[in-house]
Amino acid sequence: MTSTLDAPTVAAKGIKPVSMSRYGDDFQGFSDDLGATFTRYGFAVVADHGLDETVINAAIDDARAFFALPEDVKRAYHQPGTGGARGLTPFGVEAAKGAQAVDLKEFWHTGRELPPGHAYRQYMRDNLWPTEVPGFRSHLYGMFEALDALGRQILRAIARYMDLGDDFFEDKVELGNSVLRMLHYPPVPAGAPGVRAGAHEDINVITLLLGAEEAGLQLKDADGQWLDVAPPPGALVVNIGDMLQRLTNHVLPSTSHRVVNPAPDRASFARYSTPFFLHFNPDYVIETLPSTITAENPDRYAGKSIMAEDFLTERLKEIRLL
């Protein structure tokens, strides 16, 4: 398990924020800068994202209220054996792949709502909605929809950068098995085993993260050095997931990252963040893009295409959620 002492860290000063305000006026420039940052780090910082602060704050306030409920009340919304797809995953359940200790966190998952009889209902469970927090459903699903729409905009820029055609991802993620995770890292007692989130890569296509202003998020650079990710207030951190890394033959890398325990003067403070894990449609087959296969970068997954849902299931087993 990683710790705050196992490698030197520096601020990731090379990750310069890319302003979403350029999306309409300079889409090519926005896409080029965003794509170049992803290619270098696997991460990007997006400023001026345009998300409604009222929607964000209402969802975060509701999550805080839920996590403050008595443990037995929260546990009523835990569904063991379901991979944590919906509802509560209690403290001390998830672990990074290959880690000895569990992560010091609990979280709530909200996913896409589908109409009765939809074919994808075999892959997506119904959401759970706690009755103890008024407005929880409307606020969290409003945030889900806002991040889902923003994620599709960012994928459009990635498609432009990769010369795939701007609409390449649209029909591949329109009903993706995406989840909004409301994360709670409680205060860390002295001598606590493990870290808030051990070193890992994300499973999905891209992750959109709000709430990274509180120190702790780090990415592992190509030279093995841990870099602090410290976005300006209100900015969005976006990173490439394993599904997109696989699709692009590692042209866009899925970078290891972690959340280390706080400095002693912050140990008594809880940390909250809200990653949105954007996924492909469950039946989309991930197969290396021909344009990413070159003599210098041969196909790493030749003959190994895999359906997105099967890939997800494999990885959930690795991190102890299934």
N, C-alpha and C positions, 0 to 999 in steps of 0.2 A: 504494500500500500504506500502511496506517495505521502509525503509530508511537506511541511513548509521548509524543511531543511535539506531536502535531497538534491536540490539543484539550484544554481543561482537564478535570480529573476531580474528582469529589467522591464521598464515600461515599453509597451509595443508602440513606440513612437512612429513607426512606419505606417501604421494603420490610420491614415488620415480620413476623417469623415467625408462621405460623399453625400451631397445635399440632394434630397428628393425634389427640391424645387427646380432642378435641371431636367427632370424627367420629361416634361412637356416641351421645353424650349430647346434642349440639347440632348435628346435621347441617345444619340450615338456617343457623345462624349460621356454622358452618365454611364452608359453601358460599358464603354471601354475602361473607365476608371474603376467601376465596380468589379468588372471581370478581372482586371489586372491585380486588384487587391485579393480577390479570391484565389487566383492562380498562385500568388506569392504566399499567402498566409492560410487560406481556407476560411478566413474570417473577413468581415467588413463591418464598418460602422456607418449607419445611415442616419443622417441628420434631417431635420425638417420633414419627418415622415408623414405628417398630416393626420395622424390618428387623433380622434377626439379625446382630449384629456378627461372630459367628463365621463366618457365610457370606460376609460382605463381606470380612473380613480374609483368609480363605483364598483367595478369588478374586484379590484384589489382590496377595497374596504370590506366587501362581502367575504372574500377569502380569509382576511384577518379575523373577521368575526367567527367564521366557521372553525378555524384552527384553534380559537380560544375556547371552544365548547369543551365540556368534560369528555374525557377519553372514551367512556362507554357510549356516549351519544355519537361521537365521530365514528366509532368502530361499527356502528349499525350500517354505515354506508361503505363498508369494505366488502368486496366480493372475492374471496380466495379462489385461486385457480383460474382466474379470467385474464391474467396477464396485466392487471391494473388498468384495463382499457377504459373503465369508467369509475367514477366515484373516488373513494379514498384509498391510497396506498399508505399504510401506517408507517410511523417512524421505525427505522431499522430493518426494512424489508429489502429494498433494492441495493444492489452492489455493482460496482464496475466489473466488467468482464475480467475474470481471472483474479479478482481481489480477494483477500482473506477476510477483511472486515467490511461490514455493511456501511452504507452512507448515512451520515447524520442528518436526515431530512425526512419529511413527510410531504405528500402532495395529493392534489385533486385533479382528476382528468375529466374534461368535457370534450365530447366528440361531435361529429356531424350527425344531424338528425335527418332521417330518411322517412319517406312516406310509407304507409303500410304496404306490404307486398313487394317492395323494391328488391331486385335481385341481390343488391349488396348487403341486405340485412343479414345474410348468412355470415358476413365478415364483421359487421359493426353492431355492437350491442346498443341497447337503449341507454340514454343518459339517466343518471340518478340526480334528484334535486332535493336537497335538504330543506325541510319545512321550517327549520329553526331560524333561518336567515331570510327575512322577507326580501324579495327582489333578486335573490341569488340566480334564479334561472334566467331572467331577462337580462341581467347585467353580464353574466358570464357568457351567455350565448351571443350577446351583442358584441362582446370582445372577440369571441371566436370568429364571427363573421367578418369583423373589421380586419383582423390579422390574416384571415384566409384571402380576402380581396387584395390586401397589400402584398402578401406572398406571391400571388399570381402576377402582380405588376413586376416584382423583382425577378421572377422567372422569365418574364418577357424580356427583361434587360439581359439576363444570362443567355437566352436564346439568341439575341442579337449579337452578343459578344462571341458566341460559338458559331456564328453563321449558320444557324439552323432554321431560320425563318422565325419571325417574331411570335407567331402563334404556336410554335412547336409543342409547348407544354400544355396548352390550354385544354385539349381533350384528354390529357393524361392525368390531370389533377383536379378536374372539375368536380368530381365526387370522391376525392382522395380520402383515405382513412386517417385523416389528420386529427391531432389532439391538442387542446390547450391545457397546459399544466400550470396549476397554481402551486408554487413551491414555498414551503416554509422550512427554514433552517433555524431550529431553536437556539437559544444561547448555548455556548459550548463550555461545559464544566472543565476545570483544570484536570489534565491527564486523560481526557476523553480518548478512547481508541478510535482510530480511523480519522477521516476528514469529512467535510460536508458533502463533497462529491468527488470520488476518486477519478483518476485519469481515465478518460473514455472517449470514444467517438460516437456521434449521434447516428441512429439507424436510418433516418428518413431522407428526404430530398434536400430541403433546407430548413433551418431553424431560425425563427425570429424571436429575439429575446429582449424583453423590457425588464428594467430593475437591476441592471448590472452596474449601476453607479456605486453601490456599496462594494468596497474592496473584497477581493477573493477570487474572481474569475481569472484564470490564466490559460494560455494556449502554449503548446509545445512547438517551438520553431523547428525548422528543418535541421538546424545544427544541434538540436537536443536541448536548447536553452528554454526555460520557462519564461514567458513574457506576460506581464500584467496587462489585462485588457481593461482600460479605464475610459469608457466613453464619456463625452460631455453630458451634462444633465439633460434628460429627455430624449437622448438618442437611442437608436435601435441597434443592437448587435445582431448580425446575421452570419450564420456559418453553414458550410456545405456538409451534408450528411453522406453516409456510406452509400445510399442508393444512387445519388448523383455522381459520387466519385466512381462508382462501378460503371454507370452509364457512360461517363466521359473518359473511361480508361485512365483515371487518375490525373487527367489534365486539370480538373478542379479537385483539389485534395480535401479529404475529410480529416481534419486535424484533431489530434488528441487535445483535450482540455480538461480542466478540473476546477473545483471551488475549494480553496484551502481554508483552513480554520483561521479565524480572525486574530489580530494582534491582541495582547492581553487587555488593552484599554477598550476593545470592542467586543470582548468575549461575552459580555452580559447582554448584548443586543441580538435580537432575532434578525434574520435576513430573509427577505421575500423577493421572489422574482417570478416572471411569467413567460416561460418559453412556449412558443407555438411550434409544434413539430408538423411541418407540412409533408404529406405523404402522396404518393401516386395512388391512382385508383387501384383497388385491391387486385384486380385481374390483369393489370398492366405487366407485360413481360419485359424485364430489364435485360437488355442485350446491348453490347458495346456499340457505340455509334461508329459507323465506318470512317467518318471524317477524323476520328481521334486515333486511328490506327496508322502508325508510320513505322519505318525501319528503325527509328530510334525509340519508338514507343509501341512495341508489338502488342497485340491483343492479349491482355492479362486474363481474360475470361472466355477464351475461345471454346465453343462447345458447352458453355456453362450458363446459358440464359436461365433466368429464374423469375417466377411470378412474384410481384411485390409482396403479396400476402404471405407467401412461403418464406421469403427473406425475413420479413418481420417476425414470423413465428420462431425461426431459428435463433434470431438475436434475443428475443424475449426470454428464451430458455437460458441463454448464456448469462443474462443479468439477473436471473433468479425470479423473474416475474411470472414465469410459467414452469 
